[in-house]
Amino acid sequence: MAQVQQGGTPINLSSSGVVSPVSGTMIGFYVNSTSSGTIVIRNGKLSSSDAVGGTITPSTGFNCYPGEFPNGCYATLANNIDVTFFFAAG
């Protein structure tokens, strides 16, 4: 059986912003620190892009979030949170 490894570019955000302006695959995200912080992940590179799911209230650590983002990816962050997304463009 072959091993498969996924890797992606780390993008660190501590406020809302673009994870990727181009299409690609999200592998997941690592919450470096948070105090009641929340995340809304959006399919597109704008804050007005459609949300992929609901509001996430994560704890610190790695969170697997595999998904295809054909229009790029934007993360709306609220409260106090520092998160690193892993995104493979293309």
N, C-alpha and C positions, 0 to 999 in steps of 0.2 A: 504494500500500500504506500503510495506517495504522500509526502507531507506537503501541505499547502500553507504558505505564510502570507498574511496580508500586511501591508504596510501603507502608511499614508503620511502626508506632510502634517506636522503639528502646527496648529494655529491657536495661539493663546489670546483669549479675550477676557476682559474684566468689565466690559460694558457691551451693549448691543453692537453687532457689526457683521460684516460679510465673512463667512467661513470660506467660501469659494465663489468667485464670479463666473466660473465655468462649470459645466456638467461634470458629474463624477459620483463617487461612492463614499458615503460616510462609513467609517469602521466603528467609531465610537467616540467617547469623550472621557477625559479624566478631570474630575473636580479637584482642583488643588486646595481650595478653601471655600467655605460658604458659611453664611449666617442667615438662614431662611431664604437663600437665593433660589430663583426659579429660572427655567429655560423654556423657550418656545422655539422649536426648530421649523424653519420655513423653506419651501421649495421655490427658490428664486433668490436674487441678490438684493432685494429691496425689503425694507421693514414692513411694507404693505403686502408682500407675497403671501400666498396661502400657507397656513400652518399645516404641518404634516400630521401632527397629533395634538394632544392637549398640553397643558402646562406641566412640566416636570419639576418636581422638588427633590433634587438628588442629595445624597450624602457624599462626603468626600470619597475618592477612589475612582476606579475605572468603571464605566458603564458601556456595555456593548449596545450599539445602535446602528446596525447595518441597514443601509437603504440607498437606493439610487435617487439622485437629484438631477434631473435633466435640465433644469433651469438655473443651476447654481444653488448656493445654500446661504441662508442668513439666520443668525441666532439672536433672538430677543432675550436679553438678560435683565433680570430685575433684582432689587434688593442688593445684597452683598455676596458676590460670587466671582471666583476666578477659575476659569475652565479652559482646558486645552482640548481642542477637537482634532481628530485624526481623519483626514480627508484625502482620498486618492482621486485626483482630477483625471478626466479623460474617458 
